[in-house]
Amino acid sequence: MNPEAMPSQLISIITVVRNDPEGLRRTLASVARHKGKRTGYLLVDGASTDDTLAVAEHQMDLIDRLVSEPDQGIYDAMNKGLAQAQGDYLLFLNAGDELLLNPEELLAGVSDEPVMVYGKANMLHPDGSLSYIKGKRLKSRFRFLKGMPLCHQSVLYRRKTMIPFDTSYRIMADRVMTYLLLKRYGLHRSLFVDRIMVNYFEGGFSGSLPPEVWRAEEDRFYTEAGVSWYRYKKKLNSLFKDHIRLPLKRLLGRS
């Protein structure tokens, strides 16, 4: 690694990993195919106890900086990457995810320095089959109240305007951070690119948690965002769906 070259980087790709050698191998292979000349690659390992580091050590010609130490979870590891990155834009590509294009191409011709450039992601089942495609042009930041409308792996965040991830959230810190970023700078400071950027494999840590955890974090998000009323709107919508719309559809279907 040449430290003097780091400040001239256009993009820093940050991968966080712990005890996932196969996922890391897949991610490294995709980065090797699409890493541009002005892209740096940071690997943040949470003190893995298996063969993960051995996989990384075989790719040190690709990795510009490797950190391996205990952390307090995925968002803490992502913050470590944020603190050490030098690129103008940051792409958080977790172990197991696959990069499908050179992100430098997305920034070609962009001159107004958006706080985020975002595209689409293939959301894949664990067996690799397509579940759906996530990501489209945002019309309002309030879309984040319904759920995470983007895959954060398909977002390039401008480093100088980046907000650190709130590590007190277990599964929603990326959604909260992106919402706050758009609230601070405005939706007009973002840029949508209609291209599929990554493959994201579903079924990770967040998918293993019970609905109660999601509801608790969403309720906290609504409170801190100053829209506590939205939790009641969601409950009313759910009641309407379960007790009126779906029964009516079944009734009309039978008739």
Secondary structure, DSSP 8 states (H G I E B T S, - for coil): --GGGGGG-SEEEEEEESS-HHHHHHHHHHHHHH--TTEEEEEEE---SSSHHHHHHTTTTT-SEEEE---SSHHHHHHHHHHH--SSEEEE--TT-EE-S-HHHHHTT--S--SEEEEEEEEE-TTS-EEEEE----S-GGGGGTS--S-GGGEEEEGGG-----TT-SS-HHHHHHHHHHHHH-GGGEEEEEEEEEEEES-STGGGS-HHHHHHHHHHHHHHTT-THHHHHHHHHHHHIIIIIHHHHHHHHH-
